[in-house]
Protein backbone atom coordinates (compact mmCIF):
# COMPACT_ATOMS: atom_id res chain seq x y z
CA UNK A 1 0.00 0.00 0.00
CA UNK A 2 1.44 3.37 -1.00
CA UNK A 3 1.52 6.41 1.20
CA UNK A 4 -1.02 8.93 -0.13
CA UNK A 5 0.44 11.82 1.83
CA UNK A 6 2.26 14.28 -0.48
CA UNK A 7 6.01 13.97 -0.30
CA UNK A 8 7.68 17.16 0.87
CA UNK A 9 10.17 19.01 -1.23
CA UNK A 10 13.51 20.03 0.23
CA UNK A 11 13.27 22.43 3.14
CA UNK A 12 14.45 25.95 2.26
CA UNK A 13 16.92 25.51 5.14
CA UNK A 14 18.41 22.42 3.49
CA UNK A 15 19.39 24.14 0.25
CA UNK A 16 23.18 24.41 0.01
CA UNK A 17 24.85 27.73 -0.71
CA UNK A 18 26.63 27.63 -4.08
CA UNK A 19 30.42 27.74 -3.93
CA UNK A 20 31.62 31.31 -4.09
CA UNK A 21 28.25 32.75 -2.97
CA UNK A 22 28.86 32.65 0.77
CA UNK A 23 27.30 35.67 2.43
CA UNK A 24 24.73 36.23 -0.32
CA UNK A 25 22.12 37.05 2.33
CA UNK A 26 23.65 40.45 3.05
CA UNK A 27 22.60 41.64 -0.40
CA UNK A 28 18.93 41.60 0.63
CA UNK A 29 16.86 43.02 3.52
CA UNK A 30 16.49 40.70 6.51
CA UNK A 31 12.76 40.21 5.95
CA UNK A 32 13.25 38.89 2.42
CA UNK A 33 15.26 35.77 3.36
CA UNK A 34 14.36 32.62 5.25
CA UNK A 35 15.07 32.97 8.96
CA UNK A 36 15.76 30.49 11.75
CA UNK A 37 13.41 32.59 13.86
CA UNK A 38 10.57 31.59 11.54
CA UNK A 39 11.86 28.15 10.58
CA UNK A 40 8.92 26.08 11.81
CA UNK A 41 6.38 28.24 10.01
CA UNK A 42 8.38 28.66 6.81
CA UNK A 43 9.14 24.94 6.47
CA UNK A 44 5.43 24.14 6.72
CA UNK A 45 4.58 26.43 3.81
CA UNK A 46 4.75 25.57 0.12
CA UNK A 47 7.09 27.79 -1.93
CA UNK A 48 7.38 27.80 -5.72
CA UNK A 49 10.16 29.34 -7.79
CA UNK A 50 8.89 32.42 -9.64
CA UNK A 51 10.76 31.64 -12.84
CA UNK A 52 8.07 33.49 -14.78
CA UNK A 53 9.15 36.90 -13.52
CA UNK A 54 12.63 36.25 -12.08
CA UNK A 55 14.34 33.37 -13.90
CA UNK A 56 17.74 34.74 -12.88
CA UNK A 57 19.13 35.78 -9.48
CA UNK A 58 17.39 39.00 -8.57
CA UNK A 59 19.64 42.04 -8.29
CA UNK A 60 19.45 43.68 -4.83
CA UNK A 61 17.81 46.87 -6.11
CA UNK A 62 15.48 44.94 -8.43
CA UNK A 63 14.09 43.20 -5.35
CA UNK A 64 11.69 46.12 -4.90
CA UNK A 65 9.62 44.56 -7.70
CA UNK A 66 8.71 41.30 -5.90
CA UNK A 67 8.56 43.27 -2.64
CA UNK A 68 5.82 45.47 -4.06
CA UNK A 69 3.97 42.41 -5.33
CA UNK A 70 4.26 40.92 -1.85
CA UNK A 71 2.81 44.04 -0.23
CA UNK A 72 0.39 45.44 -2.80
CA UNK A 73 -1.09 42.27 -4.31
CA UNK A 74 -1.55 40.79 -0.86
CA UNK A 75 -3.23 43.93 0.49
CA UNK A 76 -5.49 44.06 -2.54
CA UNK A 77 -6.44 40.40 -2.13
CA UNK A 78 -6.90 40.43 1.63
CA UNK A 79 -7.90 43.94 2.70
CA UNK A 80 -9.48 45.58 -0.35
CA UNK A 81 -11.56 43.00 -2.21
CA UNK A 82 -11.53 40.18 0.36
CA UNK A 83 -10.95 37.32 -2.09
CA UNK A 84 -12.91 34.43 -0.50
CA UNK A 85 -10.25 31.72 -0.71
CA UNK A 86 -6.92 33.58 -0.49
CA UNK A 87 -4.83 35.77 1.79
CA UNK A 88 -2.14 36.96 -0.57
CA UNK A 89 1.30 35.78 -1.59
CA UNK A 90 4.35 35.55 0.67
CA UNK A 91 7.77 36.11 -0.92
CA UNK A 92 11.30 35.01 0.03
CA UNK A 93 14.73 34.98 -1.59
CA UNK A 94 16.99 31.95 -1.37
CA UNK A 95 20.37 31.83 -3.11
CA UNK A 96 19.28 34.96 -4.97
CA UNK A 97 16.12 33.44 -6.47
CA UNK A 98 12.57 34.54 -5.68
CA UNK A 99 10.13 32.03 -4.20
CA UNK A 100 6.42 32.64 -3.64
CA UNK A 101 3.96 31.02 -1.24
CA UNK A 102 0.16 31.34 -1.56
CA UNK A 103 -1.81 31.61 1.67
CA UNK A 104 -5.20 29.96 1.23
CA UNK A 105 -8.44 29.76 3.22
CA UNK A 106 -10.17 26.39 3.56
CA UNK A 107 -12.76 27.07 6.31
CA UNK A 108 -16.19 27.07 4.55
CA UNK A 109 -17.68 29.55 7.01
CA UNK A 110 -14.84 32.02 6.51
CA UNK A 111 -15.04 31.59 2.73
CA UNK A 112 -18.77 32.31 2.85
CA UNK A 113 -18.26 35.40 4.99
CA UNK A 114 -15.60 36.79 2.69
CA UNK A 115 -17.62 35.87 -0.41
CA UNK A 116 -20.37 38.25 0.65
CA UNK A 117 -17.87 41.09 1.02
CA UNK A 118 -16.17 40.21 -2.24
CA UNK A 119 -19.47 40.06 -4.11
CA UNK A 120 -20.38 43.61 -3.18
CA UNK A 121 -16.97 45.09 -3.95
CA UNK A 122 -16.15 43.13 -7.07
CA UNK A 123 -19.72 43.56 -8.29
CA UNK A 124 -19.30 47.34 -8.21
CA UNK A 125 -16.21 47.07 -10.41
CA UNK A 126 -17.83 44.65 -12.85
CA UNK A 127 -20.95 46.83 -13.18
CA UNK A 128 -18.89 49.96 -13.79
CA UNK A 129 -15.91 48.36 -15.49
CA UNK A 130 -15.51 50.65 -18.49
CA UNK A 131 -15.74 53.89 -16.49
CA UNK A 132 -13.35 52.58 -13.85
CA UNK A 133 -10.97 51.31 -16.50
CA UNK A 134 -10.97 54.62 -18.38
CA UNK A 135 -10.16 56.34 -15.09
CA UNK A 136 -7.46 53.76 -14.44
CA UNK A 137 -5.78 54.61 -17.77
CA UNK A 138 -5.73 58.30 -16.88
CA UNK A 139 -4.15 57.51 -13.49
CA UNK A 140 -1.55 55.27 -15.11
CA UNK A 141 -0.59 57.89 -17.69
CA UNK A 142 -0.36 60.57 -15.00
CA UNK A 143 1.86 58.38 -12.83
CA UNK A 144 4.20 57.78 -15.77
CA UNK A 145 4.27 61.50 -16.64
CA UNK A 146 5.29 62.34 -13.06
CA UNK A 147 7.97 59.64 -13.23
CA UNK A 148 9.45 61.24 -16.35
CA UNK A 149 9.65 64.57 -14.51
CA UNK A 150 11.91 63.17 -11.74
CA UNK A 151 15.56 64.05 -12.34
CA UNK A 152 18.88 63.31 -10.66
CA UNK A 153 21.95 65.50 -11.11
CA UNK A 154 25.43 65.45 -9.54
CA UNK A 155 26.00 67.89 -6.69
CA UNK A 156 27.76 71.03 -7.89
CA UNK A 157 30.92 72.44 -6.32
CA UNK A 158 28.86 75.38 -4.99
CA UNK A 159 25.16 76.04 -4.68
CA UNK A 160 23.98 78.70 -7.19
CA UNK A 161 24.45 82.29 -6.03
CA UNK A 162 20.73 82.84 -6.72
CA UNK A 163 19.86 80.37 -3.95
CA UNK A 164 21.71 82.58 -1.48
CA UNK A 165 20.25 85.84 -2.73
CA UNK A 166 16.72 84.46 -2.73
CA UNK A 167 17.08 82.94 0.73
CA UNK A 168 16.40 79.37 -0.40
CA UNK A 169 16.88 77.15 2.64
CA UNK A 170 16.66 73.84 0.77
CA UNK A 171 19.74 72.95 -1.25
CA UNK A 172 20.57 70.44 -3.96
CA UNK A 173 21.44 67.78 -1.36
CA UNK A 174 17.88 67.92 -0.06
CA UNK A 175 16.50 67.79 -3.59
CA UNK A 176 18.53 64.64 -4.28
CA UNK A 177 16.90 62.92 -1.28
CA UNK A 178 13.51 64.27 -2.27
CA UNK A 179 13.87 62.95 -5.82
CA UNK A 180 14.78 59.49 -4.54
CA UNK A 181 11.79 59.47 -2.20
CA UNK A 182 9.57 60.52 -5.10
CA UNK A 183 11.02 57.75 -7.26
CA UNK A 184 10.20 55.02 -4.74
CA UNK A 185 6.75 56.43 -4.01
CA UNK A 186 5.94 56.75 -7.69
CA UNK A 187 6.91 53.16 -8.35
CA UNK A 188 4.78 51.88 -5.50
CA UNK A 189 1.87 54.00 -6.73
CA UNK A 190 2.10 52.32 -10.11
CA UNK A 191 2.15 48.93 -8.43
CA UNK A 192 -1.09 49.77 -6.63
CA UNK A 193 -2.52 50.53 -10.07
CA UNK A 194 -1.00 47.32 -11.42
CA UNK A 195 -3.05 45.22 -9.01
CA UNK A 196 -6.16 47.39 -8.71
CA UNK A 197 -8.13 45.47 -11.36
CA UNK A 198 -5.87 42.55 -12.28
CA UNK A 199 -7.17 40.12 -9.66
CA UNK A 200 -10.73 40.87 -10.75
CA UNK A 201 -9.77 40.03 -14.32
CA UNK A 202 -8.56 36.62 -13.22
CA UNK A 203 -11.60 36.26 -10.97
CA UNK A 204 -14.04 36.85 -13.82
CA UNK A 205 -12.30 34.25 -15.94
CA UNK A 206 -12.19 31.76 -13.05
CA UNK A 207 -15.95 32.19 -12.57
CA UNK A 208 -16.53 31.36 -16.25
CA UNK A 209 -14.16 28.41 -15.96
CA UNK A 210 -16.00 27.02 -12.90
CA UNK A 211 -19.37 27.44 -14.64
CA UNK A 212 -18.10 25.56 -17.68
CA UNK A 213 -16.57 22.76 -15.62
CA UNK A 214 -19.88 22.25 -13.82
CA UNK A 215 -22.01 22.48 -17.00
CA UNK A 216 -19.64 20.51 -19.24
CA UNK A 217 -17.71 18.02 -17.04
CA UNK A 218 -15.44 16.86 -19.87
CA UNK A 219 -14.47 20.35 -21.11
CA UNK A 220 -10.78 21.15 -21.38
CA UNK A 221 -9.46 24.34 -19.76
CA UNK A 222 -8.04 25.26 -23.16
CA UNK A 223 -11.53 25.26 -24.68
CA UNK A 224 -12.66 27.81 -22.11
CA UNK A 225 -9.59 29.94 -22.84
CA UNK A 226 -10.51 29.90 -26.53
CA UNK A 227 -13.84 31.54 -25.66
CA UNK A 228 -12.05 34.76 -24.72
CA UNK A 229 -9.23 34.86 -27.29
CA UNK A 230 -9.07 37.19 -30.27
CA UNK A 231 -8.47 40.23 -28.10
CA UNK A 232 -7.65 43.74 -29.27
CA UNK A 233 -5.00 44.50 -26.67
CA UNK A 234 -2.36 47.21 -26.42
CA UNK A 235 0.16 44.50 -25.62
CA UNK A 236 0.11 43.53 -29.33
CA UNK A 237 0.26 47.13 -30.56
CA UNK A 238 4.09 47.49 -30.62
CA UNK A 239 4.35 44.44 -32.89
CA UNK A 240 1.56 45.85 -35.07
CA UNK A 241 3.55 49.08 -35.36
CA UNK A 242 6.61 47.11 -36.50
CA UNK A 243 4.51 45.48 -39.21
CA UNK A 244 3.14 48.87 -40.26
CA UNK A 245 6.66 50.32 -40.49
CA UNK A 246 7.72 47.28 -42.51
CA UNK A 247 4.88 47.84 -44.99
CA UNK A 248 5.83 51.50 -45.24
CA UNK A 249 9.44 50.53 -45.97
CA UNK A 250 8.25 48.34 -48.85
CA UNK A 251 5.93 51.07 -50.18
CA UNK A 252 8.75 53.64 -50.09
CA UNK A 253 11.16 51.20 -51.79
CA UNK A 254 13.51 51.01 -48.82
CA UNK A 255 13.81 47.24 -48.67
CA UNK A 256 17.48 47.24 -49.67
CA UNK A 257 18.36 48.96 -46.39
CA UNK A 258 17.24 45.90 -44.44
CA UNK A 259 19.75 43.73 -46.25
CA UNK A 260 22.34 45.15 -43.83
CA UNK A 261 21.09 42.61 -41.30
CA UNK A 262 19.38 43.43 -38.04
CA UNK A 263 22.08 45.96 -37.04
CA UNK A 264 19.91 49.01 -36.25
CA UNK A 265 22.60 51.61 -36.91
CA UNK A 266 23.45 50.15 -40.29
CA UNK A 267 19.80 49.90 -41.33
CA UNK A 268 19.03 53.47 -40.21
CA UNK A 269 22.09 54.84 -42.03
CA UNK A 270 21.10 52.98 -45.19
CA UNK A 271 17.54 54.30 -45.00
CA UNK A 272 18.74 57.87 -44.48
CA UNK A 273 20.76 57.60 -47.70
CA UNK A 274 17.77 56.53 -49.82
CA UNK A 275 15.42 58.99 -51.62
CA UNK A 276 12.35 58.31 -49.47
CA UNK A 277 14.26 57.62 -46.29
CA UNK A 278 13.41 60.89 -44.54
CA UNK A 279 9.66 60.13 -44.68
CA UNK A 280 10.13 56.70 -43.10
CA UNK A 281 12.53 58.01 -40.46
CA UNK A 282 10.06 60.72 -39.38
CA UNK A 283 7.33 58.11 -38.90
CA UNK A 284 9.78 55.79 -37.15
CA UNK A 285 10.84 58.42 -34.60
CA UNK A 286 7.22 59.22 -33.70
CA UNK A 287 6.39 55.53 -33.41
CA UNK A 288 9.46 54.77 -31.32
CA UNK A 289 8.71 57.36 -28.63
CA UNK A 290 5.20 56.03 -28.10
CA UNK A 291 5.58 52.27 -28.53
CA UNK A 292 9.23 51.33 -27.98
CA UNK A 293 9.19 51.64 -24.19
CA UNK A 294 8.61 47.90 -24.35
CA UNK A 295 10.80 45.60 -22.28
CA UNK A 296 12.51 42.64 -23.88
CA UNK A 297 11.79 40.80 -20.65
CA UNK A 298 8.94 40.98 -18.17
CA UNK A 299 9.82 44.55 -17.24
CA UNK A 300 10.70 43.66 -13.66
CA UNK A 301 14.48 43.37 -14.13
CA UNK A 302 16.73 46.29 -15.02
CA UNK A 303 19.04 44.14 -17.15
CA UNK A 304 16.31 43.37 -19.69
CA UNK A 305 16.42 46.53 -21.81
CA UNK A 306 13.43 48.08 -23.52
CA UNK A 307 13.31 48.29 -27.31
CA UNK A 308 14.05 51.99 -26.83
CA UNK A 309 17.42 51.09 -25.29
CA UNK A 310 18.29 48.08 -27.48
CA UNK A 311 16.80 48.18 -30.98
CA UNK A 312 18.01 44.69 -31.92
CA UNK A 313 14.67 42.94 -31.31
CA UNK A 314 12.45 45.37 -33.26
CA UNK A 315 14.90 45.64 -36.17
CA UNK A 316 15.31 41.87 -36.36
CA UNK A 317 11.53 41.62 -36.52
CA UNK A 318 11.22 44.31 -39.21
CA UNK A 319 13.90 42.64 -41.31
CA UNK A 320 11.87 39.43 -41.22
CA UNK A 321 8.61 41.22 -41.98
CA UNK A 322 10.12 43.10 -44.93
CA UNK A 323 11.54 39.88 -46.38
CA UNK A 324 8.15 38.16 -45.99
CA UNK A 325 6.36 41.04 -47.70
CA UNK A 326 8.79 40.95 -50.61
CA UNK A 327 8.05 37.22 -50.99
CA UNK A 328 4.31 37.98 -50.91
CA UNK A 329 3.74 36.23 -47.57
CA UNK A 330 1.23 37.44 -44.94
CA UNK A 331 2.67 39.02 -41.80
CA UNK A 332 -0.49 39.82 -39.82
CA UNK A 333 -1.66 38.11 -36.68
CA UNK A 334 -4.40 35.68 -37.80
CA UNK A 335 -7.06 37.62 -35.88
CA UNK A 336 -10.03 36.70 -38.07
CA UNK A 337 -9.29 32.98 -37.85
CA UNK A 338 -8.74 33.20 -34.09
CA UNK A 339 -12.05 35.00 -33.58
CA UNK A 340 -13.87 32.55 -35.84
CA UNK A 341 -12.55 29.68 -33.71
CA UNK A 342 -13.54 31.57 -30.56
CA UNK A 343 -17.10 32.06 -31.77
CA UNK A 344 -17.38 28.46 -32.96
CA UNK A 345 -16.27 27.01 -29.61
CA UNK A 346 -18.53 29.37 -27.65
CA UNK A 347 -21.57 28.62 -29.81
CA UNK A 348 -21.09 24.86 -29.69
CA UNK A 349 -20.89 24.73 -25.92
CA UNK A 350 -23.76 27.20 -25.52
CA UNK A 351 -26.00 24.90 -27.57
CA UNK A 352 -25.37 22.08 -25.09
CA UNK A 353 -26.94 24.00 -22.20
CA UNK A 354 -30.42 22.74 -21.22
CA UNK A 355 -32.41 25.96 -21.41
CA UNK A 356 -32.58 29.75 -21.84
CA UNK A 357 -31.80 30.52 -18.19
CA UNK A 358 -28.54 28.58 -18.31
CA UNK A 359 -27.70 30.11 -21.69
CA UNK A 360 -28.33 33.62 -20.33
CA UNK A 361 -25.99 32.97 -17.39
CA UNK A 362 -23.38 31.58 -19.77
CA UNK A 363 -23.71 34.59 -22.09
CA UNK A 364 -23.28 36.99 -19.18
CA UNK A 365 -20.17 35.25 -17.91
CA UNK A 366 -18.59 35.09 -21.37
CA UNK A 367 -19.29 38.78 -21.99
CA UNK A 368 -17.82 39.76 -18.62
CA UNK A 369 -14.73 37.58 -19.08
CA UNK A 370 -14.08 39.04 -22.55
CA UNK A 371 -14.50 42.58 -21.24
CA UNK A 372 -12.12 42.27 -18.31
CA UNK A 373 -9.75 39.89 -20.08
CA UNK A 374 -8.37 42.76 -22.16
CA UNK A 375 -7.17 44.46 -18.97
CA UNK A 376 -5.26 41.32 -17.98
CA UNK A 377 -2.98 42.10 -20.91
CA UNK A 378 -3.37 45.88 -21.30
CA UNK A 379 -2.21 46.66 -17.77
CA UNK A 380 1.14 45.13 -18.68
CA UNK A 381 1.76 47.72 -21.38
CA UNK A 382 1.13 50.67 -19.05
CA UNK A 383 2.84 49.16 -15.99
CA UNK A 384 5.42 46.50 -16.70
CA UNK A 385 6.60 47.91 -19.99
CA UNK A 386 6.09 51.65 -20.32
CA UNK A 387 6.40 52.70 -16.67
CA UNK A 388 8.92 50.13 -15.46
CA UNK A 389 11.21 50.66 -18.47
CA UNK A 390 11.33 54.40 -17.77
CA UNK A 391 11.76 53.68 -14.05
CA UNK A 392 14.98 51.75 -14.68
CA UNK A 393 16.41 54.68 -16.66
CA UNK A 394 15.73 56.94 -13.66
CA UNK A 395 17.54 54.55 -11.32
CA UNK A 396 20.49 54.64 -13.71
CA UNK A 397 20.43 58.45 -13.57
CA UNK A 398 20.85 58.21 -9.81
CA UNK A 399 23.58 55.61 -10.30
CA UNK A 400 25.34 58.09 -12.59
CA UNK A 401 25.30 60.65 -9.75
CA UNK A 402 27.07 58.15 -7.47
CA UNK A 403 29.53 57.34 -10.25
CA UNK A 404 30.22 61.05 -10.87
CA UNK A 405 31.15 61.44 -7.18
CA UNK A 406 33.36 58.33 -7.19
CA UNK A 407 31.11 56.14 -5.02
CA UNK A 408 30.50 53.68 -7.85
CA UNK A 409 32.59 52.79 -10.89
CA UNK A 410 29.56 52.63 -13.19
CA UNK A 411 25.95 53.86 -13.10
CA UNK A 412 24.68 50.26 -13.25
CA UNK A 413 26.53 49.41 -10.05
CA UNK A 414 23.63 50.93 -8.12
CA UNK A 415 21.63 47.77 -8.81
CA UNK A 416 23.96 45.86 -6.49
CA UNK A 417 22.56 47.89 -3.56
CA UNK A 418 19.04 47.22 -2.34
CA UNK A 419 16.78 50.23 -2.22
CA UNK A 420 17.12 50.82 1.53
CA UNK A 421 20.94 50.83 1.24
CA UNK A 422 20.71 53.76 -1.16
CA UNK A 423 19.72 55.96 1.79
CA UNK A 424 22.97 55.46 3.76
CA UNK A 425 24.87 55.75 0.48
CA UNK A 426 23.19 59.10 -0.13
CA UNK A 427 24.06 60.09 3.43
CA UNK A 428 27.69 59.19 2.80
CA UNK A 429 27.66 61.13 -0.45
CA UNK A 430 26.14 64.23 1.14
CA UNK A 431 28.29 64.25 4.25
CA UNK A 432 31.38 63.75 2.13
CA UNK A 433 30.27 66.57 -0.17
CA UNK A 434 29.47 68.83 2.75
CA UNK A 435 32.74 68.22 4.60
CA UNK A 436 34.85 67.92 1.44
CA UNK A 437 35.96 64.55 2.79
CA UNK A 438 34.65 61.74 0.56
CA UNK A 439 36.47 59.01 2.48
CA UNK A 440 33.53 56.58 2.53
CA UNK A 441 33.63 55.82 -1.18
CA UNK A 442 35.84 52.76 -0.76
CA UNK A 443 33.16 50.90 1.25
CA UNK A 444 30.59 50.97 -1.56
CA UNK A 445 33.13 50.22 -4.27
CA UNK A 446 34.41 47.22 -2.31
CA UNK A 447 30.90 45.97 -1.57
CA UNK A 448 29.85 46.13 -5.22
CA UNK A 449 32.93 44.17 -6.33
CA UNK A 450 32.14 41.44 -3.78
CA UNK A 451 28.49 41.28 -4.78
CA UNK A 452 29.31 40.95 -8.46
CA UNK A 453 31.29 37.79 -7.67
CA UNK A 454 28.46 36.44 -5.53
CA UNK A 455 25.92 37.05 -8.32
CA UNK A 456 28.09 35.16 -10.80
CA UNK A 457 28.18 32.18 -8.43
CA UNK A 458 24.41 32.31 -7.90
CA UNK A 459 23.81 32.19 -11.66
CA UNK A 460 25.49 28.77 -11.77
CA UNK A 461 22.96 27.33 -9.29
CA UNK A 462 19.82 25.59 -10.56
CA UNK A 463 16.86 26.46 -8.32
CA UNK A 464 14.32 23.65 -7.73
CA UNK A 465 10.76 24.44 -8.91
CA UNK A 466 9.43 24.13 -5.37
CA UNK A 467 10.53 23.84 -1.75
CA UNK A 468 8.74 23.29 1.53
CA UNK A 469 5.57 21.30 2.19
CA UNK A 470 3.08 20.58 -0.61
CA UNK A 471 -0.39 21.96 0.16
CA UNK A 472 -3.61 19.97 0.34
CA UNK A 473 -5.28 22.43 -2.01
CA UNK A 474 -4.53 25.57 -4.00
CA UNK A 475 -7.25 28.19 -4.36
CA UNK A 476 -5.26 31.42 -4.75
CA UNK A 477 -6.31 32.85 -8.16
CA UNK A 478 -2.95 34.27 -9.28
CA UNK A 479 -1.18 31.01 -8.43
CA UNK A 480 -3.60 29.04 -10.57
CA UNK A 481 -4.22 31.38 -13.49
CA UNK A 482 -0.87 33.11 -13.91
CA UNK A 483 1.66 30.55 -12.71
CA UNK A 484 -0.46 27.51 -13.59
CA UNK A 485 0.26 25.75 -10.30
CA UNK A 486 -2.27 23.09 -9.37
CA UNK A 487 -2.16 19.80 -7.49
CA UNK A 488 -1.21 18.11 -10.78
CA UNK A 489 1.67 20.55 -11.30
CA UNK A 490 3.02 19.86 -7.82
CA UNK A 491 2.81 16.10 -8.36
CA UNK A 492 4.86 16.43 -11.56
CA UNK A 493 7.47 18.51 -9.75
CA UNK A 494 7.86 15.84 -7.08
CA UNK A 495 9.40 13.58 -9.70
CA UNK A 496 13.04 14.71 -9.99
CA UNK A 497 14.01 15.93 -13.45
CA UNK A 498 16.57 13.85 -15.31
CA UNK A 499 18.42 14.59 -18.52
CA UNK A 500 17.32 11.20 -19.87
CA UNK A 501 13.62 11.99 -19.62
CA UNK A 502 12.03 12.08 -23.06
CA UNK A 503 8.49 13.18 -22.16
CA UNK A 504 7.46 16.30 -20.25
CA UNK A 505 3.98 17.09 -19.01
CA UNK A 506 2.66 20.64 -18.75
CA UNK A 507 -0.37 22.84 -19.24
CA UNK A 508 -2.04 22.54 -22.65
CA UNK A 509 -1.86 26.25 -23.43
CA UNK A 510 -2.56 26.47 -27.16
CA UNK A 511 -3.90 23.73 -29.42
CA UNK A 512 -2.01 22.07 -32.23
CA UNK A 513 0.97 19.78 -32.74
CA UNK A 514 4.34 20.89 -34.06
CA UNK A 515 7.77 19.31 -34.51
CA UNK A 516 11.09 21.01 -34.97
CA UNK A 517 14.56 21.59 -33.55
CA UNK A 518 14.60 23.14 -30.09
CA UNK A 519 16.01 26.57 -29.37
CA UNK A 520 16.61 27.01 -25.64
CA UNK A 521 16.53 30.69 -24.67
CA UNK A 522 17.30 31.60 -21.07
CA UNK A 523 17.41 35.38 -21.41
CA UNK A 524 15.93 37.91 -23.84
CA UNK A 525 19.47 38.73 -24.98
CA UNK A 526 19.49 35.46 -26.94
CA UNK A 527 16.31 36.08 -28.94
CA UNK A 528 18.28 36.98 -32.07
CA UNK A 529 19.45 33.33 -32.19
CA UNK A 530 15.94 32.01 -32.89
CA UNK A 531 15.58 30.55 -36.41
CA UNK A 532 12.53 29.91 -38.55
CA UNK A 533 10.68 26.71 -37.72
CA UNK A 534 12.31 26.12 -34.34
CA UNK A 535 10.55 25.18 -31.10
CA UNK A 536 11.15 27.96 -28.59
CA UNK A 537 12.02 26.58 -25.13
CA UNK A 538 12.35 29.15 -22.34
CA UNK A 539 11.60 29.86 -18.68
CA UNK A 540 8.69 32.02 -19.86
CA UNK A 541 7.94 34.19 -22.87
CA UNK A 542 7.10 37.88 -22.72
CA UNK A 543 4.76 40.11 -24.73
CA UNK A 544 7.64 41.84 -26.51
CA UNK A 545 8.61 38.48 -27.97
CA UNK A 546 5.48 38.53 -30.17
CA UNK A 547 7.53 39.13 -33.37
CA UNK A 548 9.39 35.87 -32.68
CA UNK A 549 6.07 33.97 -32.78
CA UNK A 550 5.86 34.61 -36.52
CA UNK A 551 9.03 32.55 -36.99
CA UNK A 552 8.75 29.65 -34.55
CA UNK A 553 6.72 26.45 -34.93
CA UNK A 554 5.77 26.08 -31.26
CA UNK A 555 6.63 27.09 -27.72
CA UNK A 556 7.51 25.39 -24.44
CA UNK A 557 8.00 27.14 -21.09
CA UNK A 558 9.07 26.10 -17.61
CA UNK A 559 6.35 28.07 -15.85
CA UNK A 560 2.99 29.61 -16.56
CA UNK A 561 -0.69 28.79 -16.54
CA UNK A 562 -3.55 29.14 -18.96
CA UNK A 563 -3.44 32.95 -18.55
CA UNK A 564 0.35 33.35 -18.73
CA UNK A 565 1.69 35.57 -21.52
CA UNK A 566 3.19 32.55 -23.28
CA UNK A 567 -0.22 30.89 -23.40
CA UNK A 568 -2.09 34.02 -24.47
CA UNK A 569 0.36 35.02 -27.20
CA UNK A 570 0.51 31.46 -28.56
CA UNK A 571 -3.29 31.29 -28.83
CA UNK A 572 -3.44 34.68 -30.53
CA UNK A 573 -0.86 33.57 -33.10
CA UNK A 574 -2.31 30.09 -33.52
CA UNK A 575 0.85 28.28 -32.37
CA UNK A 576 0.99 25.02 -30.38
CA UNK A 577 2.27 25.65 -26.86
CA UNK A 578 2.83 23.79 -23.60
CA UNK A 579 3.60 25.84 -20.50
CA UNK A 580 4.43 24.99 -16.90
CA UNK A 581 6.68 22.00 -17.67
CA UNK A 582 8.89 22.82 -14.69
CA UNK A 583 12.05 21.33 -16.18
CA UNK A 584 11.85 22.17 -19.89
CA UNK A 585 14.97 24.33 -20.08
CA UNK A 586 16.92 21.82 -17.97
CA UNK A 587 15.98 18.71 -19.93
CA UNK A 588 15.81 19.98 -23.52
CA UNK A 589 18.94 21.01 -25.36
CA UNK A 590 19.25 23.35 -28.33
CA UNK A 591 19.16 21.33 -31.56
CA UNK A 592 17.17 18.38 -30.23
CA UNK A 593 14.10 17.45 -32.26
CA UNK A 594 10.99 18.10 -30.19
CA UNK A 595 7.28 17.48 -30.61
CA UNK A 596 4.92 19.93 -28.91
CA UNK A 597 1.40 18.63 -28.35
CA UNK A 598 -0.61 21.68 -27.32
CA UNK A 599 -3.82 19.66 -27.17
CA UNK A 600 -2.74 17.27 -24.42
CA UNK A 601 0.04 19.32 -22.79
CA UNK A 602 2.85 16.92 -23.72
CA UNK A 603 6.37 17.66 -24.96
CA UNK A 604 8.29 14.73 -26.46
CA UNK A 605 12.01 14.67 -27.16
CA UNK A 606 12.38 12.82 -30.47
CA UNK A 607 16.15 12.33 -30.25
CA UNK A 608 18.88 12.53 -27.65
CA UNK A 609 21.29 14.55 -29.75
CA UNK A 610 21.80 18.27 -29.61
CA UNK A 611 23.92 20.62 -31.61
CA UNK A 612 24.99 24.16 -30.91
CA UNK A 613 22.96 26.86 -32.61
ABEGO torsion letter per residue (X at the ends): XBBABBBBBBBAAABBBBBGABGAAAABBAAABBBAAAAAAAAABBBBBBAAABABBBBAAAAAAAAAAAAAAAAAAAAAAGBAABAEBBBBBBGGBBBBBBBBBABAAAAAAAAAAAAAAAAAAAAAAAAAAAAAAAAAAAAAAAAAABBBBBBBABBBAAAAAAGBABBAAAAAAAAAAAAAAAAAAAAAAAAAAAAAAAAAAAAAAAAAAAABAABBAAAAAAAABGBBBAAAAAAAAAAAAAAAAAAAGAAAAAAAEABAAAAAAAAAABAAAAAAAAAAAAAAAAAABBBABAGABAABBBAAABAAAAAAAAAAAAAAAAAGBBABBBAAAAAAAAAAAAAAAAAABABAAAAAAAAAAAAAAAAAAAAAAAAAAAAAAAAAAAAAAAAAAAAAAAAAAGABABAAAAAABBAAAAAAAAAAAAAAAAAGBBAAAAAAAAAAAAAAAAAAAAAABBBBABBEBBBABBABAAAAAAAGBBAAAAAAAABBBBAABABBBBBBABBEBBBEBBBBBABAAAAAABBBGBBBBBABBBAAAAAAAAABABBBBABEBAABAAAAAAAAAGBBBBBGAGAAAAABBBGBBBBBBAAAGBBBBABABBBBX
